[in-house]
């Protein structure tokens, strides 16, 4: 009886810790690919991370991981998590044509909602930002006793490449 209760408690702790495991794997993956964690803030159900890159196509990457389903519900419908990524690229504006193009892009993207892989582009004076949001099931990557690192890395890489490509189009 004691073993059954211990297994139930372990299962409950694993369910609520999947987002933390995901964040740890994300930090490992970014470090492996030249991203250095410069800021992290966490609350009970969300984590916000900022990575800075050297010698890369991007300057910074902001990541938000927000757990939407917790407890027993996650056993039934999965560990649904809102994952928002924002890639920031430095850009020195020199020509007036570039400022006009920046304003046109911002007007086109004003009403865009960056959900389900749709990318929203935004400009600051010296930066271009591309943002997207996905709803992912962490059970796809994190199982009872192991993390599917290859699958997780492919997913993150695919999202970041989509954001970088959208920045290069601007």
C-alpha positions as CSV (number, residue, x, y, z in Angstrom):
1,X,0.0,0.0,0.0
2,X,2.8,2.4,0.9
3,X,4.5,1.7,-2.5
4,X,1.3,2.6,-4.3
5,X,1.0,5.9,-2.5
6,X,4.6,6.7,-3.1
7,X,4.1,6.0,-6.9
8,X,1.1,8.3,-7.0
9,X,3.0,11.1,-5.3
10,X,5.9,10.6,-7.6
11,X,3.6,10.7,-10.7
12,X,2.0,13.9,-9.4
13,X,5.4,15.6,-8.9
14,X,6.5,14.5,-12.4
15,X,3.4,16.0,-13.9
16,X,4.0,19.4,-12.3
17,X,7.7,19.3,-13.0
18,X,7.6,18.6,-16.7
19,X,7.8,22.3,-17.6
20,X,10.9,22.6,-15.4
21,X,12.5,19.6,-17.1
22,X,11.7,21.2,-20.4
23,X,13.3,24.5,-19.3
24,X,16.5,22.7,-18.2
25,X,16.7,20.9,-21.6
26,X,16.1,24.1,-23.4
27,X,19.0,25.8,-21.5
28,X,21.2,22.8,-22.3
29,X,20.3,22.9,-26.0
30,X,20.8,26.7,-26.3
31,X,24.2,26.5,-24.6
32,X,25.2,23.7,-27.0
33,X,24.3,26.0,-29.9
34,X,26.0,29.2,-28.7
35,X,23.2,30.7,-26.6
36,X,24.1,32.0,-23.1
37,X,21.3,32.4,-20.5
38,X,21.4,36.0,-19.4
39,X,18.0,36.2,-17.6
40,X,15.5,33.8,-16.0
41,X,12.4,34.5,-14.0
42,X,9.9,31.9,-12.8
43,X,6.6,31.7,-11.1
44,X,4.5,28.7,-10.2
45,X,3.2,28.1,-13.7
46,X,5.5,30.0,-16.0
47,X,9.2,30.5,-16.9
48,X,10.7,33.4,-18.9
49,X,14.2,33.1,-20.2
50,X,16.5,35.3,-22.3
51,X,19.4,34.0,-24.2
52,X,22.1,36.1,-25.9
53,X,24.1,34.8,-28.9
54,X,27.6,35.6,-30.1
55,X,28.5,35.2,-33.8
56,X,25.0,34.2,-34.8
57,X,22.2,35.2,-37.1
58,X,20.3,36.4,-34.0
59,X,21.1,38.7,-31.2
60,X,18.7,37.5,-28.5
61,X,16.1,34.9,-27.9
62,X,13.2,35.4,-25.4
63,X,11.4,32.2,-24.4
64,X,8.2,31.9,-22.3
65,X,7.0,28.5,-21.1
66,X,3.6,28.7,-19.5
67,X,1.9,25.5,-18.1
68,X,-1.8,25.6,-18.9
69,X,-2.9,22.2,-17.7
70,X,-1.8,20.8,-14.3
71,X,-2.6,17.9,-12.0
72,X,-5.0,15.1,-12.9
73,X,-6.2,16.9,-16.0
74,X,-2.7,16.6,-17.6
75,X,-3.0,12.8,-17.3
76,X,-6.2,13.0,-19.3
77,X,-5.5,15.6,-22.0
78,X,-1.7,15.9,-21.8
79,X,0.7,18.4,-20.3
80,X,-0.4,21.4,-22.5
81,X,2.0,24.2,-22.4
82,X,2.1,27.6,-24.1
83,X,5.5,28.1,-25.7
84,X,6.3,31.6,-27.0
85,X,9.6,32.4,-28.7
86,X,10.8,35.8,-29.8
87,X,14.0,36.1,-31.9
88,X,15.6,39.5,-31.9
89,X,18.1,40.6,-34.5
90,X,20.1,43.8,-34.4
91,X,19.7,46.1,-37.4
92,X,21.2,49.5,-37.9
93,X,18.8,51.7,-39.8
94,X,20.6,54.1,-42.1
95,X,18.5,54.8,-45.2
96,X,15.1,56.5,-45.2
97,X,13.8,53.6,-47.4
98,X,14.5,51.2,-44.6
99,X,12.4,53.2,-42.2
100,X,9.6,53.3,-44.7
101,X,9.8,49.5,-45.2
102,X,9.9,49.1,-41.4
103,X,6.7,51.1,-41.0
104,X,5.0,49.1,-43.8
105,X,5.9,45.8,-42.1
106,X,4.7,47.0,-38.8
107,X,1.3,48.1,-40.2
108,X,0.9,44.7,-41.9
109,X,1.6,42.9,-38.7
110,X,-0.4,45.2,-36.4
111,X,-3.4,42.9,-36.2
112,X,-1.6,39.6,-36.4
113,X,-1.9,37.2,-33.5
114,X,1.2,35.0,-33.5
115,X,-0.5,31.7,-32.7
116,X,0.0,28.2,-34.0
117,X,3.2,29.0,-35.9
118,X,2.1,32.3,-37.4
119,X,4.9,34.8,-37.1
120,X,4.5,38.4,-36.1
121,X,7.3,40.9,-37.0
122,X,7.8,44.0,-35.0
123,X,10.5,46.7,-35.3
124,X,12.2,48.9,-32.8
125,X,14.7,51.5,-34.1
126,X,17.7,49.2,-33.9
127,X,16.1,45.7,-33.6
128,X,13.7,43.5,-35.6
129,X,11.7,41.0,-33.6
130,X,9.9,37.9,-34.8
131,X,7.5,36.2,-32.4
132,X,5.4,33.0,-32.5
133,X,3.4,31.0,-30.0
134,X,2.7,27.2,-30.0
135,X,0.6,25.0,-27.7
136,X,2.7,21.9,-27.2
137,X,2.2,18.7,-25.2
138,X,5.3,18.2,-23.1
139,X,4.4,14.4,-22.8
140,X,5.7,14.2,-26.4
141,X,9.2,14.9,-25.1
142,X,9.2,14.0,-21.5
143,X,8.3,10.5,-20.4
144,X,8.3,8.8,-17.1
145,X,12.0,8.2,-16.7
146,X,13.6,9.8,-19.8
147,X,13.6,12.9,-22.0
148,X,13.5,12.5,-25.8
149,X,16.3,15.1,-26.4
150,X,16.4,14.5,-30.2
151,X,12.7,15.2,-30.7
152,X,12.8,18.2,-28.4
153,X,15.9,19.6,-30.2
154,X,14.2,19.1,-33.6
155,X,11.1,20.9,-32.5
156,X,13.0,23.9,-31.0
157,X,15.3,24.1,-34.0
158,X,12.3,24.1,-36.4
159,X,10.6,27.0,-34.6
160,X,13.8,29.1,-34.4
161,X,14.6,28.5,-38.0
162,X,11.0,29.7,-39.0
163,X,11.5,32.8,-37.0
164,X,15.0,33.5,-38.5
165,X,13.7,33.0,-42.0
166,X,10.9,35.4,-41.4
167,X,13.4,38.0,-40.2
168,X,15.5,37.5,-43.3
169,X,12.5,38.2,-45.5
170,X,12.1,41.7,-44.0
